[in-house]
């Protein structure tokens, strides 16, 4: 078993072999990320003092090569600006990374791509992602049995959807009315709806029975990182819209494929890995590897680091932990790729999926099962509880399953408790800009759109050729 330490803000590490062997080794010496090598700046490891560091000049420096930073760099370069991207890690992606461990692909936290996201469609070649779809359905495990709920617009499953154990017909009709407004109404209307928690909004809509308790709340807990229904309805309405319009999927080669494709579109030599920014202003970035002078600087790091570098108030963050198990075979008899929930909430797992049923390349030998719990959990402490819960969810023996890795992510996504501002300013003045999902919505859409918006603001401020204003 490998225990992967919280890697956001701390070096990632793996505890190898077993509970007996507690040796800790660097994650990246044992897990080869699926990426092509990029240029690493000499001195990135700190072998140059600041007084000896060279000085570089460019139009724009982007600090951070996650989705937001890469989107900003791509759009700025397309506008004809010289761009340098500085990334503290050894590869692009930020929170969107994939590790290869013992022939298994492990995304750093269970993550799905929704091809309906406008920014995904604008910035990425969906064919190159080779998306492997999950079914437009969920399986709800209860003590009385397992119930499959499907979107009747996309295939079979209506009869199962009418099962009383997952809500009355009246409640389902009430939710259907609510979902139709979210799915087909103007986005501007959703953004301007009265500010409520999504729990209060469902109450007002008459959704307060088994459908809500056994299906919606467990499902949204894994998406939002909280189970108290306190997230703003304005954001949750957009989440429901995205699920109604697209089918969440996985890239065949791992979630890392997204940032890799974005990075492939950057000018040659513009990406510098293993370079951590120590000081940032609107005209200068200082690191151990040198000083960059620029006409504009875009800070697109994780939200906490961005707040420190830019002097902003840090957002409240939500934590999630994903445990990956390798089973001898899929616990789903028909191997249909589905999200599994526990309607009775008999343990800590908020959702689970057999990842390899959707994307077989993730695990060629056996089946890869992901289980997500709220909070930043220690794998050794929660493994027993998670195993017992998975046995109830899948109605099978899980003792033979091998725990491959645990990913506790302390800063998985920003909190969206009301009141919220869905579009926050990216131009901080004096040549300093900021991008990230904390400036939009906590999603891949939010990260990419914020990067585009920051690039548009940079181009406008520098008087470069006009860039198309991104559509949220």
Secondary structure, DSSP 8 states (H G I E B T S, - for coil): --EE---SSS--EEE-S-SS---EEEHHHHSEES-----B-TTTTS-S-GGG--EEEEEEEEE--BHHHHHHHHHHHHTT--EEEE-SSSSSBTT--EEEETTEEEESS---EETT-HHHHHHS-HHHHTEEE--SEEEEEETTEEEEEE-GGGSS-HHHHT-GGG--HHHHHHHHHHHHHHHHS-HHHHHTS---BHHHHHHHHT--SHIIIIIIHHHHHHHHT-SSS-BBHHHHHHHHHHHHH--EEEETT-THHHHHHHHHTS-TT-EEBS--EEEE-SSEEEETTEEEEEEEEEE-S-HHHHHHHHT-----EEEEEEEEEEESS-SSTT----EEEETT--SSEEEEEEHHHH-GGGBSSSEEEEEEEES---HHHHHHHHHHHHHHHHTS--TT-EEEEEEEEEEEEE--BSS--SS---EEETTEEE-SGGGS-SSHHHHHHHHHHHHHHHHHHHT-S-------
